[in-house]
């Protein structure tokens, strides 16, 4: 058990004894964790420790988008950030709705006028950007909640994140994508160049066919040996059933 906030109610359902209830909730495998909040239902795909679960739930219950000024934005050091430039009432509502399912995973900011000017001229109107490795990727087309959610889902991962127990399930089960993994020895001379080449490939891939990651095969020897990998660096492609 965990100590949870007063406004967070934690319940457990035995899906063997309550098969119809779980079917209606869209449960297809065990364990499944869902958060019901403000009329929305969000599946959890992170780590399984009590602290990780509670941290995720608390973030999901907090604000979705934070306002930020130019100096604060310049000082950010996150791998992936989503921003709304030149926000107005309609675009802010769409941004908040589209970002809501992801707010425990990623930072979302509404830029002030000075920060917005660094991305697009004022006359261009509201625009949503993903910032990855210092590069700005703009969401084309109309700013609808559906389009924003799809854009976030496509660009929410860094170009080459480190793979571990807390993010394996999420990275390996992105719909219609295989997971390409650089299995390396972090202490070896060739590792940095190998990872740099993989990161460059992930940028040209456009995130359309693959999700990309790297893992230290020496530290996570059980993972490497499970796929008969004993030499580093190596490349592994996984197609994990959803």
C-alpha angles and dihedrals in degrees: 000000000000136000104251132186116270092250094051114085116193119203135176126212125194102219093196092061094034102040097149093050092052092045091055089050091054096247110161102160142020136287098026123171123197133180119210110198134151092348094308129110118210127184119223119228104167136096121320104228119114092243092052093048094048093045090052093049093048092050091048089055093050131079117304102210128033124201114236136184127221099262093048092047092050089054095054117118103187122134093225127021131171119209139184112215121202093006122200130177096273096044092046091053091050092046093050093048094047094045097043097092090053102041095107091055105040142030118248122192138184107214123222120234095271094049092043091055089064090064107035139354115265093244090060089070129214118350136175121222136184113214112206124168087346092304122122118223115189126214107236123216132013120353102238124153090245094051092046093050091050091048092051092048090053097047105028096104125074114248091259115007123182111257119229143144093281096057105023096097094048095046095043098049104050104139116260094001135104121217116241112200130191105211106201146164102240091207096054123103094232095054100087093050092046092051091045090055091049092048090051090051091050090056094051091045089065090213090274101119108015145032114219134213144146132224134191102243092194095054092041096039093153089060094049093045091050087065095039093251113152102147124070137248099035135152122231126188117200128193102191118191112241 
